[in-house]
Amino acid sequence: EDSTMKTNTYFEELDRIARDFEQKHEAHKALKQGIIDEKGWDSEELKAWYKEEEEQFQYPISAGACKAYRAWRYSETDEVIMDDFTWDRERHDFIDTLRKAGIQTLVVTNQSTGLMEDLHGYAAEGCTMLGLCTITKKDTRWGEEKEEQIMGIRFQLN
């Protein structure tokens, strides 16, 4: 493992949960082909497999928590840089996950047409807008590393 990779106990646990789920889910999906080969597409066993798939294999981490993890993982500092949009149904879990992970500030760099909705949504979740900022992000293109200045809005997660 890369020793420069940052760590966060909360996000490491989310990662473990996701990997465990994927491993169990892959094993369950492998059963499907065996049932099809042995019993056929119209078999009761295959119907039972689909029922079990629906009941037991819902992804264990919310979409908002996944976005928080991804934003943290790809941020170059302890501050989380969010360049994606959060939907209404994701926003609470997104902010809640960052707080549970001990994240203090969030810099929103997303420039989508839904930006205003996100800003108001973060405020509704109890975040305080600290103001405009510019962050430096490293970008490697064609083997050459360059620093890019990105405009953002910093929030305190409280």
C-alpha positions in Angstrom: 0.0 0.0 0.0 1.2 3.5 -0.8 2.5 5.0 2.4 1.5 8.5 1.3 -2.1 7.6 1.1 -4.1 9.5 3.7 -6.1 7.6 6.3 -9.4 8.2 8.1 -10.8 5.5 10.4 -14.4 6.2 9.5 -13.8 6.1 5.7 -11.6 3.0 6.1 -14.5 1.3 7.7 -16.9 2.3 4.9 -14.3 0.9 2.5 -14.2 -2.4 4.4 -18.0 -2.6 4.4 -18.1 -2.0 0.6 -15.4 -4.6 -0.1 -17.1 -7.2 2.1 -20.4 -6.6 0.3 -18.8 -6.8 -3.1 -17.1 -10.1 -2.2 -20.4 -11.6 -0.9 -22.3 -10.2 -3.9 -19.8 -11.6 -6.4 -20.2 -15.1 -4.8 -24.0 -14.8 -5.0 -23.9 -13.7 -8.6 -21.6 -16.7 -9.4 -24.5 -19.0 -8.2 -26.8 -17.6 -10.9 -24.9 -19.1 -13.8 -24.8 -22.5 -12.1 -28.6 -22.3 -11.6 -29.2 -21.3 -15.2 -26.9 -24.1 -16.5 -28.3 -26.8 -14.2 -32.0 -25.8 -13.8 -32.7 -23.3 -16.6 -34.1 -19.8 -17.0 -37.6 -20.7 -15.9 -36.6 -22.6 -12.8 -38.0 -22.0 -9.3 -34.4 -21.9 -8.1 -33.6 -18.9 -10.4 -36.8 -17.1 -9.2 -35.6 -17.7 -5.6 -32.1 -16.4 -6.6 -33.7 -13.1 -7.9 -35.8 -12.8 -4.7 -32.8 -13.2 -2.5 -30.8 -10.8 -4.7 -33.5 -8.1 -4.2 -34.0 -8.8 -0.5 -30.4 -9.2 0.6 -28.1 -7.4 -1.8 -29.0 -3.8 -1.5 -25.8 -1.7 -1.5 -25.0 -1.1 2.2 -23.7 2.5 1.8 -25.9 5.4 0.8 -25.2 7.4 -2.3 -24.5 10.5 -0.2 -21.9 8.5 1.9 -20.3 7.2 -1.3 -20.0 10.8 -2.7 -18.4 11.9 0.6 -15.9 9.0 0.5 -15.0 9.7 -3.1 -14.6 13.5 -2.4 -12.4 12.7 0.6 -10.3 10.1 -1.3 -9.6 12.4 -4.2 -8.9 15.5 -2.1 -5.2 16.3 -1.7 -5.5 17.7 1.8 -7.4 17.1 5.0 -10.0 19.5 3.7 -12.6 17.9 1.4 -12.9 19.3 -2.1 -16.3 18.6 -3.6 -16.4 19.1 -7.4 -19.6 17.1 -7.9 -23.3 18.0 -7.3 -25.3 16.4 -4.5 -28.9 15.6 -5.1 -31.6 16.4 -2.5 -31.8 12.7 -1.5 -28.0 12.5 -1.0 -27.2 15.8 0.7 -28.0 14.9 4.3 -26.0 11.6 4.2 -23.2 13.4 2.4 -22.8 16.0 5.1 -23.5 13.5 7.9 -20.8 11.2 6.6 -18.2 14.0 6.5 -19.1 15.0 10.0 -18.8 11.4 11.3 -15.4 11.2 9.6 -14.3 14.2 11.5 -14.0 16.5 8.5 -14.1 20.2 9.5 -14.4 22.0 6.2 -15.7 21.5 2.7 -14.7 23.4 -0.4 -17.3 23.3 -3.1 -15.8 23.7 -6.5 -18.7 22.3 -8.5 -19.9 24.7 -11.2 -23.0 23.0 -12.4 -26.3 24.8 -12.9 -27.5 23.2 -9.6 -24.7 24.9 -7.6 -27.2 27.3 -5.9 -29.3 24.4 -4.8 -26.3 22.7 -3.2 -25.2 25.9 -1.4 -28.7 26.4 0.1 -28.9 22.6 0.9 -25.6 22.7 2.8 -26.8 25.7 4.8 -30.0 23.8 5.6 -27.8 21.0 6.9 -26.3 23.4 9.4 -23.1 24.2 7.5 -21.8 27.7 7.6 -20.5 29.4 4.5 -17.1 30.9 5.3 -16.6 32.6 1.9 -14.9 32.4 -1.4 -11.5 30.7 -1.8 -9.1 29.5 -4.3 -7.4 26.1 -4.0 -4.4 24.7 -5.7 -4.9 21.3 -7.3 -2.1 19.2 -8.9 -3.0 17.8 -12.3 -0.9 15.5 -14.4 -1.4 15.6 -18.1 0.9 14.0 -20.7 3.3 13.1 -17.9 3.7 16.7 -16.8 2.5 17.8 -13.4 1.0 21.2 -13.2 -0.7 23.1 -10.5 -4.2 24.5 -11.3 -6.0 27.2 -9.4 -9.6 26.4 -8.8 -12.3 28.7 -7.4 -14.4 27.5 -4.6 -16.7 28.3 -1.7 -15.5 27.1 1.8 -18.0 25.7 4.3 -17.5 25.0 8.0 -19.3 21.7 8.8 -19.8 22.6 12.5 
